[in-house]
Amino acid sequence: MNGPTGLGTSAARLRPPGASAAAGGRTGALPVPPLHCPDVLRDDPALGAEVNDRLVDWAEEVGIHAGRLDSLRVTDFGRLMMLAHPGTDDPDLLLAIGRCTVAAWTADDYYCDDRGAGAVPELAAARMAIAATVLDPASFPAAYAPDLRRAIRSDPVLVALRSAREHLGRYATPTQVARACREQLSMFQAASAEAVWRCTGRTPSVWEYLVNRQMGSQAPILALVDAGECYRLPTRAYTDPQVRRAFLKAALASALVNDLYSMARENAGPDQDFNLPVVIAAEDGCTLAEALARSAAVHDELMRDFEASAASLSRLGPPELARFLAGVHAWLAGNRAWHAGSARYATTPAY
Ligand SMILES: CC(C)=CCC/C(C)=C(\C)COP(=O)(O)OP(=O)(O)O
């Protein structure tokens, strides 16, 4: 039976039994259920390795993951790029999107999730607000502008975000860059909200969690599917409400794949990191194994809805829309395959 679902009604919910490392509840033994998700369209390990090496070099250059570059390397974001963007063989282009991906993931780790990397959940919202000014540059009074410039220069996460955004501008149109930045601002907002749950020890309702996860999905990278193949989806099509609905379903499905594969890692950490199975287990009072199955069903519903919408929208829209939606579908396949293989999400977390 579902519990109360209004905003704020779950303030007293705690981690479900078995979800906490402290309670001895490492959940690594629970396998991810089979998911409704297509197979990847290409697997070119050499291309993935080249992109990954160059991503790690860039991370070292901008100063992120200092002392932890090996963990970044085995996470293998280069492989994610290669699997998720099968429409291009160009390592430079994959590197440009890869830098944005690594910068976004790093901001989330360094500001919100990973205390070992300096995350302080109480400061997450304030730090994310500063990060937002890198994506949508602040226009400041002269007396204070040097302070902001100094702050950006001295924080490797901000340097990475700025570098990634500037580099993307060489491969994507201003409209595509603006689109990705807008999606990323939503992601920052969602990460800030999640940090509040962590600080207050409050587990959100399932619907509330889903609202936040849709905003905190991989949408900033999905929005670059056309840039990754050097064509441009017209703005009219990207912003069409029906296309938006389909796109957001795909984005949420991709984030839920992360939740399912990341649960062992997240539940083993010192803080409760939120993911759909944990939130469902808390709300429904079920085991994590059952919550995993229910989460997979939510994922599958989103995927099927996306596929049905994509099929009809592709018949109605301009040719670029059919190509874009097919690209999103391929991206989802790459995202799942990467999560299944990355050392970051290994059943016994690799780091
Ligand atoms: C590529 C991109 C814009 C990612 C931003 C969203 C994001 C950081 C995730 C979807 C990952 O979420 P989460 O913090 O749960 O990731 P981990 O499980 O810690 O890898």
The ligand as an ORCA input file, in Angstrom:
! r2SCAN-3c Opt
* xyz 0 1
  C      26.188     13.664    -17.973
  C      25.456     14.436    -16.998
  C      24.991     15.758    -17.352
  C      25.246     13.909    -15.854
  C      24.567     14.628    -14.831
  C      23.641     13.823    -14.057
  C      24.309     12.888    -13.188
  C      25.485     13.380    -12.394
  C      23.921     11.639    -13.106
  C      22.803     11.123    -13.904
  C      24.528     10.764    -12.129
  O      23.734     10.723    -10.983
  P      24.332     10.155     -9.644
  O      24.894     11.212     -8.802
  O      23.330      9.283     -9.009
  O      25.526      9.339    -10.251
  P      26.402      8.205     -9.609
  O      25.475      7.087     -9.324
  O      27.058      8.772     -8.419
  O      27.386      7.848    -10.673
*
